[in-house]
Amino acid sequence: MNSLGQYLKHGREEVGVSLEELAQRTKIRLESLQSLEKDDLESLPTDPYVRGFVKLVCRELGLTPQEGLARYESLRAHAGPSDEMTWAEERSLGSKGRLGRALEDPEQVVRRARRVARIAAWSVAGLAVAGLVWGGARLVGKWTSDDPQIAAADRPGEAAEPEAPAALPLSDVDLGSTAAAQRTSPPE
């Protein structure tokens, strides 16, 4: 069984694609593709990224991603243990990992916590001010409405006065006609 690097290089050469073209198509850095073809796991990012790289390159070259991942697993098994470790492994070895190193300088932890709290407080204050401005603008907009009934109804403590119905102009009413007199006379 060929190594992962040989498998990918052979597939790339069969398709007739250069490493530069493959880097453009997959958006994977050229250095990472070169490291994959050299089976150099040390210069590659963490395991999840490399798995994604292998799948993407295999799909782009028309190779089987499962075959590429199997070769990657075989390469990892022969390369030795990963430099990534869990907290339990870290405690058992007695060496300090990220958490241990962070706790060596508690002032740095406190400074970061204060900075995050300050940013959160300013964000909340900014949102509160924006909400007050928005609510005030809506309230002022209602008070200055063109319709007096709506404006008065929206003001607390004031009752809205209904408008009187529109009166007909006198020129439209013919007082001398009998039809108008009949309409205005009380029924007998």
Z-matrix of the N, CA and C atoms (Angstrom, degrees):
N
C 1 1.446
C 2 1.530 1 108.42
N 3 1.332 2 115.62 1 128.46
C 4 1.457 3 120.86 2 177.37
C 5 1.522 4 109.85 3 -69.51
N 6 1.313 5 115.87 4 158.06
C 7 1.461 6 119.38 5 176.43
C 8 1.532 7 109.30 6 -74.79
N 9 1.309 8 115.85 7 171.48
C 10 1.466 9 120.86 8 179.82
C 11 1.523 10 110.63 9 -59.85
N 12 1.310 11 117.29 10 -45.96
C 13 1.462 12 120.98 11 -178.77
C 14 1.514 13 112.29 12 -60.44
N 15 1.329 14 117.00 13 -43.47
C 16 1.472 15 120.65 14 179.04
C 17 1.534 16 110.43 15 -66.04
N 18 1.324 17 116.20 16 -39.83
C 19 1.464 18 121.75 17 179.52
C 20 1.531 19 110.19 18 -60.87
N 21 1.325 20 116.42 19 -47.10
C 22 1.463 21 119.77 20 -178.44
C 23 1.521 22 111.88 21 -70.54
N 24 1.336 23 116.61 22 -40.36
C 25 1.468 24 119.79 23 -179.65
C 26 1.524 25 110.93 24 -65.09
N 27 1.340 26 116.46 25 -43.21
C 28 1.467 27 120.79 26 179.07
C 29 1.540 28 109.95 27 -62.25
N 30 1.339 29 117.21 28 -43.86
C 31 1.462 30 120.68 29 178.84
C 32 1.521 31 111.70 30 -63.74
N 33 1.313 32 117.06 31 -39.23
C 34 1.464 33 120.89 32 179.35
C 35 1.520 34 111.21 33 -66.88
N 36 1.331 35 116.70 34 -41.64
C 37 1.464 36 120.22 35 -179.99
C 38 1.518 37 111.46 36 -68.45
N 39 1.330 38 118.05 37 -34.62
C 40 1.470 39 120.97 38 177.36
C 41 1.522 40 111.32 39 -63.74
N 42 1.316 41 116.41 40 -37.88
C 43 1.467 42 120.71 41 179.83
C 44 1.522 43 110.19 42 -77.66
N 45 1.334 44 117.11 43 -23.60
C 46 1.465 45 121.35 44 179.58
C 47 1.522 46 113.08 45 81.94
N 48 1.316 47 115.83 46 38.21
C 49 1.464 48 121.66 47 -178.60
C 50 1.525 49 108.15 48 -112.68
N 51 1.326 50 116.19 49 136.32
C 52 1.462 51 119.58 50 176.59
C 53 1.529 52 109.26 51 -82.58
N 54 1.326 53 115.47 52 165.10
C 55 1.467 54 119.68 53 177.95
C 56 1.530 55 110.86 54 -62.50
N 57 1.324 56 116.60 55 -36.33
C 58 1.470 57 120.21 56 179.98
C 59 1.525 58 110.66 57 -64.86
N 60 1.347 59 116.71 58 -43.36
C 61 1.466 60 120.17 59 177.83
C 62 1.532 61 111.13 60 -63.71
N 63 1.324 62 116.07 61 -41.32
C 64 1.457 63 120.94 62 179.32
C 65 1.525 64 110.73 63 -64.06
N 66 1.318 65 116.50 64 -37.79
C 67 1.465 66 120.62 65 177.59
C 68 1.529 67 110.64 66 -64.54
N 69 1.327 68 117.02 67 -39.80
C 70 1.465 69 120.27 68 178.62
C 71 1.531 70 111.32 69 -67.79
N 72 1.322 71 116.36 70 -41.47
C 73 1.471 72 119.93 71 -178.13
C 74 1.523 73 112.51 72 -68.39
N 75 1.323 74 116.98 73 -40.35
C 76 1.468 75 120.74 74 -174.05
C 77 1.519 76 113.16 75 -95.49
N 78 1.346 77 117.33 76 -11.87
C 79 1.466 78 122.53 77 -176.89
C 80 1.531 79 112.07 78 63.10
N 81 1.341 80 116.31 79 24.77
C 82 1.470 81 122.47 80 174.89
C 83 1.515 82 106.52 81 -97.87
N 84 1.322 83 116.66 82 137.06
C 85 1.459 84 120.50 83 -178.92
C 86 1.524 85 110.80 84 -57.62
N 87 1.316 86 116.10 85 144.45
C 88 1.455 87 122.84 86 -179.27
C 89 1.525 88 111.02 87 -59.24
N 90 1.332 89 117.09 88 -39.15
C 91 1.464 90 120.92 89 -179.67
C 92 1.528 91 111.16 90 -63.03
N 93 1.309 92 116.70 91 -37.53
C 94 1.469 93 120.30 92 179.18
C 95 1.520 94 110.66 93 -68.42
N 96 1.322 95 117.21 94 -39.90
C 97 1.469 96 119.92 95 177.57
C 98 1.526 97 110.78 96 -65.31
N 99 1.331 98 117.02 97 -39.88
C 100 1.459 99 120.01 98 177.64
C 101 1.530 100 110.63 99 -63.80
N 102 1.334 101 116.58 100 -40.55
C 103 1.471 102 120.33 101 178.39
C 104 1.521 103 110.94 102 -64.96
N 105 1.329 104 117.49 103 -37.93
C 106 1.472 105 120.43 104 177.14
C 107 1.524 106 110.70 105 -61.37
N 108 1.325 107 116.38 106 -45.11
C 109 1.461 108 119.46 107 -178.59
C 110 1.526 109 112.43 108 -70.36
N 111 1.327 110 118.39 109 -21.93
C 112 1.459 111 121.67 110 177.58
C 113 1.527 112 112.08 111 -92.88
N 114 1.325 113 116.97 112 -0.64
C 115 1.470 114 123.01 113 -176.35
C 116 1.531 115 110.89 114 59.92
N 117 1.319 116 116.50 115 34.75
C 118 1.459 117 122.27 116 -178.91
C 119 1.529 118 108.67 117 -97.44
N 120 1.319 119 116.39 118 91.11
C 121 1.462 120 121.02 119 -178.02
C 122 1.523 121 112.41 120 -74.24
N 123 1.311 122 117.87 121 -22.23
C 124 1.466 123 121.05 122 -177.00
C 125 1.522 124 112.37 123 -65.24
N 126 1.340 125 117.37 124 -35.00
C 127 1.463 126 118.75 125 -178.00
C 128 1.518 127 113.37 126 -91.97
N 129 1.313 128 117.48 127 7.45
C 130 1.461 129 121.42 128 178.48
C 131 1.525 130 110.11 129 -97.31
N 132 1.333 131 116.50 130 158.40
C 133 1.471 132 118.60 131 177.41
C 134 1.530 133 111.61 132 -70.13
N 135 1.320 134 117.16 133 -166.76
C 136 1.465 135 121.55 134 -175.43
C 137 1.524 136 112.06 135 -66.33
N 138 1.314 137 114.34 136 165.88
C 139 1.465 138 123.06 137 -173.73
C 140 1.539 139 114.23 138 -52.14
N 141 1.326 140 121.05 139 -47.54
C 142 1.470 141 119.00 140 -178.79
C 143 1.525 142 112.86 141 -59.90
N 144 1.328 143 116.70 142 -37.16
C 145 1.466 144 119.42 143 177.66
C 146 1.522 145 111.14 144 -65.48
N 147 1.321 146 116.43 145 -45.21
C 148 1.464 147 119.98 146 -177.84
C 149 1.527 148 110.17 147 -63.23
N 150 1.329 149 117.33 148 -40.37
C 151 1.472 150 119.86 149 176.78
C 152 1.528 151 110.61 150 -59.21
N 153 1.318 152 115.94 151 -43.26
C 154 1.468 153 119.94 152 177.21
C 155 1.517 154 111.88 153 -63.37
N 156 1.336 155 116.35 154 -40.75
C 157 1.466 156 120.10 155 177.43
C 158 1.523 157 110.77 156 -59.83
N 159 1.345 158 115.88 157 -47.26
C 160 1.464 159 120.44 158 -176.96
C 161 1.530 160 109.85 159 -61.44
N 162 1.324 161 117.27 160 -45.89
C 163 1.469 162 120.36 161 179.76
C 164 1.527 163 111.46 162 -61.15
N 165 1.329 164 115.64 163 -45.72
C 166 1.453 165 120.51 164 -177.25
C 167 1.524 166 111.76 165 -64.73
N 168 1.330 167 116.64 166 -44.06
C 169 1.467 168 120.45 167 -179.73
C 170 1.526 169 109.87 168 -65.80
N 171 1.325 170 117.02 169 -42.51
C 172 1.467 171 119.52 170 179.26
C 173 1.522 172 111.22 171 -61.42
N 174 1.319 173 117.32 172 -44.08
C 175 1.473 174 119.84 173 178.98
C 176 1.524 175 111.15 174 -63.03
N 177 1.328 176 116.57 175 -41.35
C 178 1.456 177 120.71 176 -178.39
C 179 1.527 178 111.75 177 -66.12
N 180 1.331 179 116.56 178 -32.87
C 181 1.466 180 120.50 179 -178.06
C 182 1.522 181 112.92 180 -92.74
N 183 1.332 182 117.63 181 -2.67
C 184 1.464 183 120.72 182 -179.35
C 185 1.519 184 112.72 183 80.42
N 186 1.321 185 116.92 184 20.86
C 187 1.466 186 121.63 185 178.36
C 188 1.528 187 109.01 186 -95.83
N 189 1.318 188 116.10 187 165.75
C 190 1.453 189 121.00 188 179.23
C 191 1.528 190 109.45 189 -81.93
N 192 1.345 191 117.76 190 119.64
C 193 1.464 192 119.57 191 -180.00
C 194 1.530 193 112.78 192 -60.88
N 195 1.339 194 117.81 193 -34.82
C 196 1.467 195 120.28 194 -179.85
C 197 1.528 196 110.53 195 -64.00
N 198 1.320 197 116.38 196 -38.88
C 199 1.467 198 120.71 197 177.94
C 200 1.528 199 110.29 198 -65.44
N 201 1.322 200 116.54 199 -42.23
C 202 1.456 201 120.38 200 178.27
C 203 1.521 202 111.48 201 -63.36
N 204 1.343 203 117.37 202 -41.91
C 205 1.464 204 120.74 203 179.20
C 206 1.532 205 111.25 204 -67.21
N 207 1.335 206 117.15 205 -35.99
C 208 1.469 207 119.87 206 177.89
C 209 1.530 208 109.94 207 -64.04
N 210 1.314 209 116.43 208 -40.76
C 211 1.461 210 120.21 209 177.89
C 212 1.536 211 110.77 210 -67.49
N 213 1.315 212 116.44 211 -36.49
C 214 1.461 213 120.17 212 177.06
C 215 1.531 214 110.66 213 -64.72
N 216 1.328 215 116.97 214 -42.73
C 217 1.471 216 120.52 215 177.92
C 218 1.522 217 111.09 216 -61.42
N 219 1.320 218 116.02 217 -41.93
C 220 1.456 219 120.53 218 178.48
C 221 1.532 220 110.38 219 -62.75
N 222 1.319 221 116.60 220 -42.82
C 223 1.462 222 121.32 221 178.48
C 224 1.527 223 110.67 222 -63.02
N 225 1.327 224 117.03 223 -42.19
C 226 1.475 225 120.82 224 179.19
C 227 1.525 226 111.37 225 -64.26
N 228 1.324 227 116.28 226 -38.91
C 229 1.466 228 120.07 227 -178.85
C 230 1.531 229 110.19 228 -64.45
N 231 1.320 230 117.07 229 -37.03
C 232 1.467 231 120.47 230 -179.58
C 233 1.525 232 112.38 231 -82.28
N 234 1.322 233 116.84 232 -18.34
C 235 1.465 234 120.01 233 -176.98
C 236 1.520 235 112.26 234 -78.97
N 237 1.315 236 118.37 235 -19.29
C 238 1.459 237 120.53 236 -179.72
C 239 1.511 238 111.05 237 107.94
N 240 1.320 239 115.62 238 -177.47
C 241 1.461 240 119.18 239 -176.21
C 242 1.531 241 111.67 240 -68.95
N 243 1.297 242 114.37 241 152.22
C 244 1.456 243 121.23 242 179.39
C 245 1.522 244 109.43 243 -74.11
N 246 1.320 245 115.86 244 155.42
C 247 1.456 246 119.00 245 177.08
C 248 1.531 247 111.23 246 -81.83
N 249 1.324 248 117.04 247 -6.69
C 250 1.455 249 120.73 248 177.15
C 251 1.520 250 108.57 249 -84.46
N 252 1.325 251 115.91 250 138.78
C 253 1.452 252 118.84 251 179.33
C 254 1.520 253 110.02 252 -140.70
N 255 1.303 254 115.52 253 155.84
C 256 1.452 255 121.31 254 178.08
C 257 1.518 256 109.31 255 -84.22
N 258 1.339 257 116.24 256 170.47
C 259 1.460 258 119.61 257 178.30
C 260 1.521 259 110.92 258 -64.01
N 261 1.335 260 116.53 259 -36.99
C 262 1.466 261 119.56 260 -179.91
C 263 1.529 262 110.05 261 -63.32
N 264 1.334 263 117.51 262 -43.76
C 265 1.466 264 120.52 263 178.04
C 266 1.526 265 110.42 264 -64.24
N 267 1.308 266 115.73 265 -38.31
C 268 1.454 267 120.41 266 -179.58
C 269 1.529 268 110.90 267 -62.87
N 270 1.323 269 116.36 268 -43.98
C 271 1.469 270 120.09 269 179.43
C 272 1.517 271 111.02 270 -66.50
N 273 1.349 272 116.90 271 -38.21
C 274 1.462 273 119.11 272 -177.74
C 275 1.532 274 111.30 273 -68.53
N 276 1.324 275 117.49 274 -31.37
C 277 1.456 276 120.68 275 179.93
C 278 1.526 277 112.06 276 -80.94
N 279 1.322 278 115.66 277 -21.00
C 280 1.458 279 118.84 278 -178.85
C 281 1.515 280 112.91 279 80.35
N 282 1.326 281 118.20 280 0.09
C 283 1.462 282 119.90 281 178.18
C 284 1.525 283 109.14 282 -88.18
N 285 1.301 284 114.81 283 157.30
C 286 1.456 285 119.68 284 -178.03
C 287 1.520 286 109.51 285 -94.84
N 288 1.301 287 114.22 286 128.88
C 289 1.458 288 120.58 287 175.15
C 290 1.521 289 109.88 288 -96.07
N 291 1.315 290 116.32 289 -156.23
C 292 1.455 291 120.44 290 -178.52
C 293 1.518 292 111.85 291 -61.27
N 294 1.331 293 116.12 292 -45.75
C 295 1.456 294 119.53 293 -178.76
C 296 1.525 295 110.70 294 -63.37
N 297 1.307 296 116.38 295 -44.99
C 298 1.465 297 119.93 296 179.55
C 299 1.516 298 112.11 297 -61.89
N 300 1.330 299 116.51 298 -42.44
C 301 1.463 300 119.88 299 178.97
C 302 1.525 301 110.82 300 -67.54
N 303 1.332 302 117.15 301 -36.03
C 304 1.469 303 120.08 302 178.91
C 305 1.513 304 110.67 303 -66.47
N 306 1.340 305 116.06 304 -36.74
C 307 1.460 306 119.12 305 -178.64
C 308 1.519 307 112.97 306 -77.69
N 309 1.341 308 117.92 307 -11.00
C 310 1.461 309 120.28 308 175.32
C 311 1.522 310 110.59 309 -66.90
N 312 1.324 311 116.75 310 -30.87
C 313 1.460 312 121.11 311 -179.63
C 314 1.525 313 108.37 312 -117.30
N 315 1.339 314 117.33 313 82.03
C 316 1.474 315 119.09 314 -177.03
C 317 1.527 316 112.74 315 -65.10
N 318 1.317 317 117.83 316 -24.54
C 319 1.465 318 119.59 317 178.47
C 320 1.521 319 110.98 318 -64.29
N 321 1.332 320 116.58 319 -36.08
C 322 1.456 321 120.11 320 178.25
C 323 1.525 322 110.11 321 -65.76
N 324 1.329 323 117.02 322 -40.41
C 325 1.459 324 121.08 323 178.22
C 326 1.524 325 109.73 324 -63.32
N 327 1.330 326 116.94 325 -42.52
C 328 1.464 327 121.14 326 -179.86
C 329 1.526 328 110.07 327 -65.85
N 330 1.330 329 117.46 328 -41.56
C 331 1.473 330 120.25 329 179.17
C 332 1.529 331 111.05 330 -61.72
N 333 1.315 332 116.41 331 -43.02
C 334 1.464 333 119.14 332 179.08
C 335 1.527 334 111.31 333 -65.92
N 336 1.322 335 116.70 334 -41.01
C 337 1.466 336 120.21 335 179.16
C 338 1.522 337 110.74 336 -63.52
N 339 1.329 338 117.27 337 -40.75
C 340 1.463 339 120.72 338 178.26
C 341 1.523 340 111.32 339 -65.65
N 342 1.323 341 115.90 340 -40.03
C 343 1.459 342 119.19 341 179.55
C 344 1.525 343 110.59 342 -64.29
N 345 1.323 344 117.32 343 -42.70
C 346 1.463 345 121.00 344 178.32
C 347 1.526 346 110.07 345 -64.11
N 348 1.332 347 117.44 346 -41.40
C 349 1.463 348 120.89 347 179.32
C 350 1.530 349 110.66 348 -64.83
N 351 1.325 350 116.97 349 -39.23
C 352 1.457 351 120.69 350 179.16
C 353 1.530 352 110.39 351 -64.91
N 354 1.309 353 116.63 352 -43.38
C 355 1.466 354 120.07 353 179.40
C 356 1.527 355 109.98 354 -63.83
N 357 1.325 356 116.94 355 -41.70
C 358 1.460 357 120.25 356 179.18
C 359 1.520 358 111.09 357 -64.42
N 360 1.331 359 117.51 358 -41.77
C 361 1.467 360 120.74 359 -179.90
C 362 1.528 361 110.98 360 -64.04
N 363 1.322 362 117.35 361 -44.34
C 364 1.460 363 120.04 362 178.37
C 365 1.523 364 111.71 363 -64.62
N 366 1.312 365 117.18 364 -36.25
C 367 1.465 366 120.73 365 178.37
C 368 1.519 367 110.52 366 -65.10
N 369 1.326 368 116.75 367 -45.24
C 370 1.467 369 120.36 368 179.24
C 371 1.526 370 110.03 369 -64.40
N 372 1.321 371 117.34 370 -42.91
C 373 1.464 372 120.36 371 179.03
C 374 1.526 373 110.89 372 -62.46
N 375 1.304 374 117.01 373 -41.92
C 376 1.469 375 120.70 374 178.56
C 377 1.516 376 111.82 375 -62.83
N 378 1.322 377 116.46 376 -42.02
C 379 1.462 378 119.70 377 177.84
C 380 1.526 379 111.14 378 -65.82
N 381 1.329 380 117.67 379 -38.01
C 382 1.462 381 120.75 380 178.29
C 383 1.520 382 111.00 381 -64.23
N 384 1.326 383 117.41 382 -44.68
C 385 1.465 384 120.82 383 178.68
C 386 1.529 385 110.30 384 -63.17
N 387 1.323 386 117.06 385 -42.82
C 388 1.464 387 120.34 386 178.71
C 389 1.525 388 110.50 387 -62.02
N 390 1.321 389 117.06 388 -40.06
C 391 1.460 390 120.50 389 178.22
C 392 1.515 391 112.06 390 -65.20
N 393 1.334 392 117.36 391 -41.48
C 394 1.464 393 120.73 392 177.67
C 395 1.525 394 111.59 393 -64.35
N 396 1.316 395 117.16 394 -42.87
C 397 1.465 396 120.67 395 178.98
C 398 1.520 397 110.03 396 -63.48
N 399 1.311 398 117.15 397 -43.69
C 400 1.465 399 121.04 398 -179.81
C 401 1.529 400 110.45 399 -64.00
N 402 1.329 401 116.63 400 -47.08
C 403 1.462 402 119.91 401 179.51
C 404 1.518 403 111.86 402 -63.87
N 405 1.323 404 117.38 403 -40.70
C 406 1.460 405 120.54 404 177.62
C 407 1.510 406 112.19 405 -63.51
N 408 1.303 407 116.68 406 -40.84
C 409 1.466 408 120.27 407 179.08
C 410 1.519 409 110.81 408 -64.17
N 411 1.304 410 117.12 409 -39.42
C 412 1.478 411 119.91 410 178.06
C 413 1.521 412 110.32 411 -67.08
N 414 1.325 413 117.74 412 -40.14
C 415 1.453 414 121.92 413 -179.11
C 416 1.520 415 110.69 414 -67.32
N 417 1.324 416 117.73 415 -44.88
C 418 1.459 417 121.36 416 178.23
C 419 1.521 418 109.89 417 -64.23
N 420 1.309 419 117.04 418 -36.59
C 421 1.459 420 120.83 419 178.41
C 422 1.516 421 111.59 420 -63.22
N 423 1.314 422 118.30 421 -36.08
C 424 1.463 423 121.09 422 178.71
C 425 1.520 424 110.42 423 -72.14
N 426 1.341 425 118.49 424 -38.88
C 427 1.459 426 121.39 425 -178.52
C 428 1.527 427 111.71 426 -69.14
N 429 1.283 428 116.66 427 -28.07
C 430 1.456 429 119.02 428 -179.09
C 431 1.515 430 111.55 429 -100.29
N 432 1.313 431 116.98 430 22.59
C 433 1.455 432 121.37 431 -179.95
C 434 1.524 433 109.99 432 -64.17
N 435 1.324 434 117.35 433 152.18
C 436 1.458 435 122.44 434 179.31
C 437 1.525 436 111.90 435 -73.01
N 438 1.305 437 119.10 436 -26.81
C 439 1.455 438 123.22 437 -178.46
C 440 1.524 439 108.62 438 -86.10
N 441 1.325 440 119.65 439 113.39
C 442 1.465 441 120.77 440 -175.74
C 443 1.520 442 113.19 441 -64.58
N 444 1.335 443 117.83 442 -30.61
C 445 1.472 444 119.25 443 178.97
C 446 1.527 445 110.48 444 -66.21
N 447 1.322 446 117.47 445 -44.59
C 448 1.467 447 120.90 446 -179.56
C 449 1.519 448 109.79 447 -66.88
N 450 1.323 449 116.52 448 -44.03
C 451 1.459 450 119.61 449 -178.39
C 452 1.516 451 110.72 450 -63.60
N 453 1.350 452 117.96 451 -41.98
C 454 1.453 453 120.63 452 -179.08
C 455 1.525 454 111.20 453 -71.67
N 456 1.319 455 117.31 454 -35.52
C 457 1.462 456 120.47 455 -179.53
C 458 1.521 457 111.02 456 -69.09
N 459 1.308 458 117.85 457 -28.69
C 460 1.456 459 120.42 458 -178.99
C 461 1.523 460 112.60 459 -83.39
N 462 1.337 461 117.38 460 -15.15
C 463 1.461 462 119.85 461 178.44
C 464 1.514 463 109.06 462 -83.85
N 465 1.308 464 117.40 463 127.60
C 466 1.462 465 118.92 464 179.04
C 467 1.523 466 111.50 465 -67.52
N 468 1.328 467 116.89 466 139.05
C 469 1.454 468 122.50 467 175.39
C 470 1.509 469 114.46 468 86.25
N 471 1.300 470 118.62 469 -3.40
C 472 1.461 471 120.54 470 179.35
C 473 1.520 472 108.75 471 -116.08
N 474 1.328 473 116.02 472 138.01
C 475 1.465 474 120.85 473 178.71
C 476 1.518 475 108.44 474 -94.91
N 477 1.274 476 115.45 475 144.36
C 478 1.451 477 120.50 476 178.87
C 479 1.527 478 109.16 477 -81.25
N 480 1.327 479 116.62 478 132.13
C 481 1.460 480 120.74 479 177.79
C 482 1.523 481 107.67 480 -94.03
N 483 1.336 482 115.86 481 127.18
C 484 1.465 483 117.39 482 179.55
C 485 1.523 484 110.40 483 -69.45
N 486 1.294 485 115.50 484 148.43
C 487 1.458 486 121.11 485 178.16
C 488 1.523 487 109.18 486 -79.04
N 489 1.318 488 115.72 487 145.08
C 490 1.464 489 120.38 488 175.35
C 491 1.518 490 108.33 489 -72.35
N 492 1.342 491 117.49 490 146.47
C 493 1.467 492 118.68 491 178.51
C 494 1.521 493 110.35 492 -63.80
N 495 1.271 494 114.67 493 149.40
C 496 1.461 495 120.02 494 -178.19
C 497 1.524 496 109.59 495 -64.53
N 498 1.329 497 117.35 496 131.23
C 499 1.464 498 122.33 497 179.82
C 500 1.523 499 109.32 498 -84.85
N 501 1.312 500 114.52 499 145.83
C 502 1.456 501 118.84 500 176.77
C 503 1.523 502 108.97 501 -75.82
N 504 1.278 503 116.99 502 140.38
C 505 1.460 504 118.19 503 175.80
C 506 1.532 505 110.13 504 -66.91
N 507 1.297 506 116.35 505 145.52
C 508 1.468 507 121.06 506 -177.53
C 509 1.512 508 112.36 507 -62.16
N 510 1.278 509 117.25 508 -25.17
C 511 1.458 510 118.81 509 -178.79
C 512 1.523 511 111.10 510 -68.38
N 513 1.339 512 118.30 511 -22.74
C 514 1.464 513 120.70 512 -179.96
C 515 1.530 514 112.13 513 -82.05
N 516 1.321 515 118.80 514 -17.13
C 517 1.460 516 121.69 515 -177.54
C 518 1.536 517 108.77 516 -100.88
N 519 1.307 518 115.69 517 124.70
C 520 1.465 519 121.08 518 179.68
C 521 1.523 520 107.06 519 -101.12
N 522 1.304 521 116.00 520 101.72
C 523 1.455 522 120.00 521 -176.28
C 524 1.529 523 112.79 522 -72.61
N 525 1.290 524 118.18 523 -18.94
C 526 1.460 525 120.86 524 -177.86
C 527 1.508 526 113.34 525 -86.28
N 528 1.287 527 119.47 526 -11.40
C 529 1.459 528 119.90 527 -176.25
C 530 1.518 529 109.97 528 -82.55
N 531 1.303 530 117.34 529 151.50
C 532 1.454 531 122.83 530 -179.08
C 533 1.519 532 110.79 531 -73.53
N 534 1.327 533 117.40 532 -31.24
C 535 1.463 534 120.16 533 179.86
C 536 1.523 535 109.64 534 -65.40
N 537 1.311 536 115.16 535 -39.38
C 538 1.461 537 118.58 536 179.36
C 539 1.518 538 109.65 537 -70.39
N 540 1.311 539 117.40 538 -36.16
C 541 1.458 540 120.65 539 179.12
C 542 1.513 541 110.79 540 -68.52
N 543 1.309 542 116.88 541 -36.71
C 544 1.452 543 119.68 542 179.19
C 545 1.522 544 110.43 543 -68.56
N 546 1.306 545 116.79 544 -35.43
C 547 1.464 546 119.57 545 -179.85
C 548 1.511 547 110.80 546 -69.92
N 549 1.303 548 117.07 547 -32.03
C 550 1.460 549 119.70 548 -176.15
C 551 1.521 550 113.07 549 -91.82
N 552 1.341 551 118.55 550 -15.57
C 553 1.468 552 119.33 551 -178.29
C 554 1.513 553 109.66 552 -80.99
N 555 1.336 554 116.34 553 144.91
C 556 1.463 555 119.56 554 -179.17
C 557 1.521 556 111.25 555 -70.70
N 558 1.309 557 116.99 556 147.83
C 559 1.463 558 119.02 557 -179.34
C 560 1.527 559 110.71 558 -68.44
N 561 1.333 560 117.07 559 146.92
C 562 1.450 561 120.53 560 -176.53
C 563 1.482 562 113.18 561 -98.72
